Amino acid sequence: MRPYIFVAVIAVFLLGACEETGNKPLVLADPSASPRIASTFSADADHSINIEAAAEFIQRSREARGFDATRGGAFGKSALLDLLGQKDCIGMRFYYAAKEDWEPTLVLVGVNKDGNDMAGGIILEYTYPCPPFCGDGGGPFDDGP
């Protein structure tokens, strides 16, 4: 179950940065400030945070963008495993993107050991957007204003 929470947290956090923030700037953390992120790309980097920090990050993003904005999106396990299972793939990069109607989305691409995009391989986008695919509303990431 933990990989699903991780993917949901990442998707919610990243999709939030795609949207207009109004008068409140959305400030993203500098990854080099984390002692767990190496200076070179690594398949073994520790990207984990606790649930309290995740909920705080998500809440801050929602306050900046508005509570009616797209909160995130989900990718199916098979699609993620296919992307990560490609030959020479050691990780995944996301790109903030916007669909034709300017709805925010993410584009996911595999990354090789040199930290380069595997643009000739599997590329993912078709998320299950939240809303409407947000779960039952009972989790720490679904709380409204």
C-alpha positions in Angstrom: 0.0 0.0 0.0 2.9 2.4 0.7 3.9 2.8 -3.0 0.3 4.1 -3.7 0.6 6.7 -1.0 4.0 7.8 -2.3 2.7 8.1 -5.9 -0.4 10.0 -4.7 1.6 12.4 -2.6 4.0 13.0 -5.5 1.2 13.5 -8.0 -0.8 15.9 -5.7 2.3 17.9 -4.9 3.5 18.1 -8.5 0.2 18.8 -10.2 -0.2 21.7 -7.7 2.8 23.5 -9.2 1.2 23.4 -12.6 -1.6 25.8 -11.8 -2.0 29.5 -11.4 -1.2 30.5 -7.7 -3.0 33.8 -7.6 -1.3 36.3 -5.4 0.5 33.6 -3.3 3.6 32.2 -4.9 4.1 28.4 -4.8 7.6 27.9 -3.5 9.1 24.5 -4.1 11.9 23.2 -2.0 15.5 23.2 -3.3 16.3 19.4 -3.5 20.0 20.2 -3.0 19.1 21.3 0.6 18.1 17.7 1.5 20.9 15.7 3.0 19.3 12.6 1.5 19.5 13.7 -2.2 22.9 13.0 -3.7 24.6 15.4 -6.1 24.3 12.7 -8.8 21.2 10.8 -9.9 20.8 7.6 -8.0 18.3 4.8 -8.1 18.8 4.4 -4.3 18.1 8.0 -3.1 15.8 8.3 -0.1 12.8 10.5 -1.2 10.6 9.6 1.7 8.9 12.0 4.1 6.5 11.4 6.9 2.7 11.8 6.6 2.7 15.0 8.6 5.1 16.7 6.3 3.3 15.4 3.2 -0.1 16.7 4.5 1.5 20.1 5.3 3.0 20.4 1.8 -0.3 19.5 0.2 -2.3 21.8 2.4 0.1 24.7 1.6 -0.2 24.1 -2.1 -4.0 23.9 -1.9 -4.1 27.2 0.0 -2.0 28.9 -2.6 -3.9 27.6 -5.6 -7.4 27.4 -4.2 -9.4 24.5 -2.8 -11.4 24.0 -6.0 -8.3 23.5 -8.2 -7.0 20.1 -9.4 -5.4 18.5 -6.4 -3.6 15.7 -8.1 -3.8 12.6 -10.2 -3.2 8.9 -10.0 -1.3 6.5 -12.2 -2.1 2.8 -12.3 0.5 0.4 -10.9 0.9 -1.5 -14.2 1.8 1.7 -16.1 4.3 2.7 -13.5 5.9 -0.7 -13.4 6.1 -0.8 -17.2 7.9 2.6 -17.2 10.3 1.6 -14.4 10.8 -1.9 -15.8 12.4 -0.7 -19.1 15.9 -1.8 -19.8 18.4 0.6 -18.3 15.7 2.6 -16.4 16.8 3.4 -12.8 14.2 6.1 -12.0 11.5 8.4 -13.2 11.4 12.1 -14.1 8.2 14.1 -14.1 7.5 17.2 -16.1 4.8 19.8 -15.2 2.5 20.0 -18.2 -0.9 21.4 -19.4 -3.4 19.7 -21.6 -5.1 21.4 -24.5 -7.7 22.9 -22.1 -4.9 24.1 -19.8 -5.8 21.5 -17.2 -2.6 20.7 -15.3 -1.1 17.3 -15.7 2.2 15.4 -15.3 4.3 13.7 -18.0 6.4 10.9 -16.6 9.5 9.5 -18.4 12.1 6.9 -17.4 15.6 8.0 -16.5 18.8 6.1 -17.2 21.9 5.8 -15.0 23.4 8.9 -16.5 20.3 10.9 -15.4 19.0 11.3 -19.0 15.4 11.0 -20.1 14.5 7.8 -21.9 12.4 9.7 -24.4 12.4 6.8 -26.9 10.7 4.6 -24.3 7.4 4.6 -22.4 6.1 8.1 -21.6 3.0 8.4 -19.3 0.4 11.1 -18.9 -3.2 9.9 -18.8 -3.8 10.4 -15.1 -7.0 9.8 -13.1 -7.4 13.5 -12.0 -8.5 14.5 -8.6 -11.2 15.6 -8.6 -13.2 13.6 -9.5 -10.9 10.6 -8.7 -10.1 11.6 -5.1 -11.0 8.6 -3.0 -13.6 8.8 -0.2 -12.5 12.1 1.3 -11.4 10.6 4.6 -7.6 10.7 4.2 -5.2 13.3 5.4 -4.6 14.6 1.8 -8.3 15.1 1.0 -9.2 17.6 3.7 -10.8 20.8 2.5 -10.9 24.3 3.8 
